[in-house]
Structure formats: C-alpha cells, structure tokens
C-alpha cells in the first residue's frame, strides 16, 4: 500500500509530504521488498529441501525394510529386536 501511495503522490497529488519522510518511506519500501524477495527464495529452498528429504526418507525406508526382511531369515525375533533399532518410535518424536 505504501508503494501505491508513493506512486499516486508522485503522479501529481495535491497534498504535500515532507521530502525527508518520503525518502525514508521509499527506502523502507525498497528494503522491505528485498526482505520479501529473500523470504520467498528461502521458502522455495525449504520446499526443495523437503522434496529431497522426503525422497531420501522413502529410499531409506525401502532399503531398511529389505535389510530387516533378509535379517529375519538369519536371526530369531529376539536377536533381531536386540540389534535392530525401532525407527517407528524415533519417527513419532
């Protein structure tokens, strides 16, 4: 809204604004726009990281499931429970 106000003022408003205040408002608007753009870039990076993390989690889960299935052929349930961490408990945290 501040940007629109400045554009309308500079297009020929009948009101008078202190030039120092106007310059301050323009600088703050430009600064805010830079921060907003940085925030949007960060959100994009966060979304991309989430996609990579989800893909890695899916790949790990699939590999871990195959490993445990093959370990079951070699170990008893008690041995398996003793040496294999329960990731479902860790994920719930």
N, C-alpha and C positions, 0 to 999 in steps of 0.2 A: 504494500500500500504506500509505503514511503517513496518507493521508486516512481509509482504512478503520480503521486503528489508533486514530486520534483519535475517530472516531465510536463505536467499541466502548468506548473508555475513558470517554467522556462518557456513555455509556448505562448506566454503573454497574459499572465494573471494580473488582476488589478490590485491584489494585496502586496504588501511589502514585507519581505523577510530579511532579517539581518544576514548579510553575506557570510559572516563567520559561522553562524548557525547553519546556513545552507551548505557551506563547505564541509562542516562537521557531519551533517546528515549524509551527504554524498559519500564521504569517506567511510562512515559506519555502514552504509548500504553496500558499498563495494566490498568491505571486509566481511560483512555477513554473507554476501554471495559467494565469496571464496570459501568460507567455512561450510556453507551449504553444499557446494560442489565437492569439497573434501569428504564431507559426511556421506554423500551419495556414492563416491568412489569407494569409501570404506564399506558401505553396505554391499556394494557389488562384490568386493573382495571377500566379504563374510559369506555371501551366498555361494560363491565359487568354492570357498574352503569347505562349506557344509556339503556341497555335492561331492567333493573329493573325499571327505571324511566318511560320508555315507557309503560311497563305493568301496573304500578300504574296509569299513566295518563288515559289509556284505561279503567281501572276499575273505576276510579273516574268519568270519562265522562259518563259511562254507568249508574252508581248509581245516578249521578246528573240528568241525563235525566229522569230516572224513578221517582225521587223525584219531579221534576218540573211537570212532567205529572200528578202525583197524586195531586199536589198542585193546578193545573189548575182546578181540579174538585171542589175545595173548595173556590178558590179565583177568583175575577174578574181579567181581564188583567191589570187594573190599579193597583190593590193591589199587584199582582204578580210582576209587573215591579218595584214597590216601594221597595219591600223587598228582591227580588232575584237579586244578582249581575250578571252582564253580563260578563261571563268569556271569551267570544269570544273577547271582547275588550281588556281584560288583556292579552290574549294569543298573540295578534297582536303586543304587545310591544316588 
